Amino acid sequence: MTQNERLQLFQRALEGVYRLEVRNPGYPPLESIHNQLLYLIALESGQAVNPENLKKINIGVLTAREVERRSDETANLLYLVATEVDAMMLERRIPQE
């Protein structure tokens, strides 16, 4: 996936999460996913300086627990994001824990 395609994916996922946050304001798991997506966008845009934080991304787990029952469409986007996080770690040679 190209950098531009990744950024588009992350942005679409963020929009889906935002729609869920409107219906579930202040819900910590959604806020966490939102913040993780902002970090991924910053990292892929060259704005975030610490790629080691990729190890802390837990979007896949949160999606399984908190998003699937709320929106299949957003869950599918977030699972694609989780796959891209794994690819980003490989590209940057960051060992998975």
Secondary structure, DSSP 8 states (H G I E B T S, - for coil): --HHHHHHHHHHHHHHHHHHHHHSTT-HHHHHHHHHHHHHHHHHTT----GGGGGG--HHHHIIIIITTT-HHHHHHHHHHHHHHHHHHHHTT----
